């Protein structure tokens, strides 16, 4: 079984809310149910890092004190 490190669900939910589920689906190439799952289980760390680099202007980064 493969295990991927996850970020905390509160941060995942905030990223998804600010970007919108549709935009997350397009960026990560995943289904709506996967995005929904990430709200409760947390998204993979690698995806959060990618989104942080690609969208540095999001307010969620400063709210949760997320650095590159």
C-alpha positions in Angstrom: 0.0 0.0 0.0 1.3 3.4 -0.9 1.1 6.2 1.6 1.3 9.9 0.7 1.9 12.5 3.3 -1.1 14.8 3.8 -1.5 18.4 5.0 -4.1 19.2 7.7 -7.7 19.1 6.6 -8.4 22.7 7.7 -5.7 24.0 5.4 -6.9 21.7 2.5 -10.5 23.0 2.9 -9.3 26.6 2.9 -7.3 26.1 -0.2 -10.2 24.4 -2.0 -12.6 27.1 -0.9 -10.5 29.9 -2.1 -9.5 28.3 -5.4 -12.9 26.5 -5.9 -13.3 22.8 -6.3 -13.5 23.0 -10.1 -10.1 24.8 -10.3 -8.5 22.2 -8.0 -10.0 19.4 -10.1 -8.4 20.9 -13.3 -5.0 21.5 -11.6 -4.7 18.1 -10.0 -6.6 16.2 -12.7 -8.8 14.5 -10.1 -12.5 13.9 -9.7 -14.9 15.9 -7.6 -15.2 13.1 -5.0 -11.4 13.3 -4.6 -11.5 17.0 -3.9 -14.3 16.5 -1.5 -12.3 13.8 0.3 -9.4 16.1 0.6 -11.6 18.5 2.6 -11.8 16.0 5.4 -8.6 13.9 5.0 -6.2 16.6 3.8 -4.6 16.9 0.3 -1.2 15.5 -0.5 1.8 17.7 0.6 3.2 17.7 -2.9 0.0 19.2 -4.3 -0.1 21.9 -1.7 3.5 22.8 -2.5 2.7 22.9 -6.2 -0.3 25.2 -5.6 1.7 27.4 -3.3 4.3 27.9 -6.0 1.8 28.3 -8.9 -0.6 30.6 -7.0 1.5 32.7 -4.5 -1.2 35.4 -4.4 -3.8 33.3 -2.5 -4.7 34.7 0.8 -4.8 31.2 2.4 -1.0 31.1 2.5 -0.6 34.0 4.8 -3.6 33.1 6.9 -2.1 29.7 7.6 1.5 30.9 7.5 2.5 28.6 4.7 6.0 29.0 3.2 7.5 27.6 0.1 
